Amino acid sequence: MSKQQRRNWGAVEQPEQHYLVAPRGLAGGGDLRHVSEFLRASGWQDRSKRGGPLVMESPDRTVRVGYDPYVLPGGWTIHGKANGHQDEWWAVLGRQTPVEIVAGLTDALTQPRSAHAPNVWAPLREQRWRHDPHAGHPTVTSPDGSAWMQYHQAAGGTAMWSSGAKDQQGNGWSAQFTASTPMHLVQAFSTALSSPEPVMRPLGRVPHSAQVRTTSVSVLPSQLRAWQQARITAARAAWARSSTPRGSRPRTAARPHAHAGGARTRR
């Protein structure tokens, strides 16, 4: 074999085995960068200390998103400071909450709030989640019974949302949202939670659960990078548009990212 042939041989990509996992609520935590790199591309600052937990801060310094695996039970903490008419709020999500579900909430932190009144139940009803008549508070469960969303109102009037997923072996996670958590963020979470789309996990990162369904796929490293980059590019474009003064924005429309997102969906 010539030197040129050896160089070409070394440049050939080798496919890697991954799995599409459903239901997504039982897919395990996943890669934290799915959350952190989107926030970074949206103008958020990385406040993490070397060797410490992940900490990302919003451009206006009113919201922090953190992930701490070094404490028990560990997991995600999202904290919003009191700001104008918005009271201080918290959301806490367990360590095994899939990053795609966490991102449903954290991505929404970077986007303009819809003019429509939020409805946490609507995405769940659309995916045929069922009302649980045995729960003491308004509760819906996924069609397979592995995930739930609940609204709890205490006697004193304090209300909160909680959610989670658990398999038959007891493995899973839970999430809680304070009463002051903006409802559009809770709806963004419920939308991501109830999505029927599977999520991708590499070989060796698929939870051992009888309730998990997997589909083996071969993926080139360049494909993975392209899907990840499409998400980052979309975040940067949205951040650039929001940061540009209205009067100085160009008249030409920004290049859409639908094709990149669609390629990821079809993987």
N, C-alpha and C positions, 0 to 999 in steps of 0.2 A: 504494500500500500504506500502511495506517495505521501509527502508531507501535506500537500493540499488536500488529499483525500482524508488524511487523519484529522486535519482541522475541520473539514466539513462534517466528518463523522462525530466529532466532539460537540459540534454545534446543534446536532439534532436533539430536539426536545423529547423527553420521555414522559408519557402521560402518567399521572398520579391517580390513585384510586381514592375517590371520595364517595360520600353517600348523601342522598337526599332523604331527609328524616321528617317523618310526620307521626303524630301531630307535633307541631313546632313547640308547643309548651313543654314537651318532654325531651327536647333535643339537647339539653345541657347548655352550659354557659356560652361557649364559643369564644371567638377572638375579640378581645376588648377594643382593638383598633377599629372595629366596625362602628363603634360609638365615638371613640376619641378622635379619630382622624377626620370624621365628618364635622365634629365640632371645631377642630383646629382649622379646617378649610372654611368654616363659617365665621372666622374671626375671633374664636375663643382662645384664651391664653392657657397654656399648660403650666399649672402651679405645682406640679408634682415635685417632691424632693427626691434626690437620687436614692434609689433603693426603697422608697416609701410607696404609699398608696397613690393611685391615680387621682389627680385633682384638676378639673377643667373649670375655668371661670369665664362667664359671659362678657362680651365687650363692655357692657355698662356696669359690670361688677355686682349685679343684683342676684345672680344665680350661680351656684356651684354644683357640679356633678362630680361625684367621687366614687371610686371603687376600692375597697380595702379588703384584701384577702388575709390580712395578718391578725385580725381579731375574730372572735366568735360572736354571733354566727357569720359575720362578714357579708359583704355584698355591696350593693349600690345604695348611695344616699344622694338625694337631689334636694337642695335647699334653696328656697327663694326668700330673699329679704323683703321686709315690708317696703312697699313702693307705691306712693300715691294712695289710690283706693284699694290696692291689693295688700292684704295682710300677709305676714310671714307664713310660709308653708313648707312642708316636708313631704317627700315620698321616699320610702325605703323598700328596696327590692332584694330578694335573697340572692345568694351567690350563684345559684344554678338557673337564675332567670336567663333565658336565651337572649343574646345581645340584640337579635333582631326585634324582640319585643321591647327591650329597654330603649332601643333606637326609635321605636314608635313615639315614645314620649320625648326623648332628648332631641330628635330631629325637629319636633314641633316647637321646641324652644327657640329655634333659629328662624321660624317662619312667621309671617303676619297672621294674626288671629282672624278667623273667618267672621264675617258679619252675621252668620246664622247662629242661633242659640245652640250651644252644644247639647248633645244627647248621648250619654254614655251607653244606654241600652241599645240604641239603634243598630250599631255594627254587629252586636251580638244576635239580635233578632234576625238580621239579614242572613246570618250564617246558621240559623235554625237552632240557636242555643235554647235550652228548655228551662222553664221556671221550675224551681225545686220547691214543692209544696211542704216538704218536711223541715226546711230551714226556718229558723226563728225570725229571720229578716229577709227582705227581698233579695233573692239569690237566683242566678241562672247558671246552668252547667253546660259544658260542651256536649255535642251529640254522643261522644264516647265516654262522657263522665269524668274525664281526666283533669279538666280545668273548670274554674268557677270565677264568678264575679259577684260581689255582695255589697249591698248598701246597708249600713248599720247606723241606726239613730238611737242614742242613749236616752234615758229618761229625762236627763237635764237638757235635752235638745241638741247636744253635740252630735254631729254626723260625720261619718267617714266611709270611704270606700276601701274594700280589701279584695284581694284576688290571689290566685295561685294555681298550681298544677301539681298533681301527685299520681304516681303509678301504683299498681297493686302491691308493690313491695314497700311502699311508703317513701320512695325517693321523689324529691321535687323541690318546690320553692313556694314562697308566699310574698305578697306585696301589700303595703298599706299606704294610704294617702290621707293626710290630715284634712279636716273639714274645709280648710282655707285653700287647698290645692285648686288652681284654676280648672274649671270643668272641661275646657277644651283640651287640656293636657291629659286628663283622665280618659276622655273619649279617644284621643290619639293612642293611648295605651290599649284600650279595649279593642280598637280597630286592629292593631298589630297582634294582639293576643288571639283574636278570633279568625285571623286570616287562614284560609285553608291551604295556602302555599307552603310547601315543605321548605326546610332550610338545609344548607349544605354543611356537612362536617367531614373532616379528613379521616382517613383510616386511623383507628385507634382512639377516636374521640366520640364514638357513638355510644350512648348509654346502653347498658345491658338491661333491657326492660322488655317484658313480653308484650307490652302495649305499643311499643315503637315499631313503625313500619319503615323499612329502608329500601332504597333503590340504588344499586351500585352504578356509578358513572366514572368514566375515565376523563380526566381534565388535564389539559396542558398548563404548565405554570404561566405561560403567557396569557392564556384565557383568564385565569384567576386574577392576574395583575390588571388585565383590561377591565374586568367587571368591577374590581375595587376602584380603579382609577375613574371609571365612569361616575361612580357615586361621589368621589371627591371633586371631580370636575363640575358636577352639577351644584355641589355645595358652594364652590368658589364662585361660580357664575351668579348664584343667588345672592351671595354676600356682596359681590361687586355691584350688583344692581341696587341693593338696599343701601349701599354706602355712597352711591353716586348722587349728588344733588339733582333734584328733579329737573331743573332748568338746563343742566349740562349733559343730560343723557342723550346718546345718539338716537336718531330717528329709526335706524335700522333695528329690526328685532333680533334678540339674542338667538343664537343657534340652539334649536331644541335638542334635548337629550333623550328623547323617547326611544330612539333606535338603540342607544347604549343600554338603557334600562330593559328594553325588550329582549336584547341578546342575553342578559342575565337571567331573565325569567325562563328562557327556553333551554337553559343549560341542562 
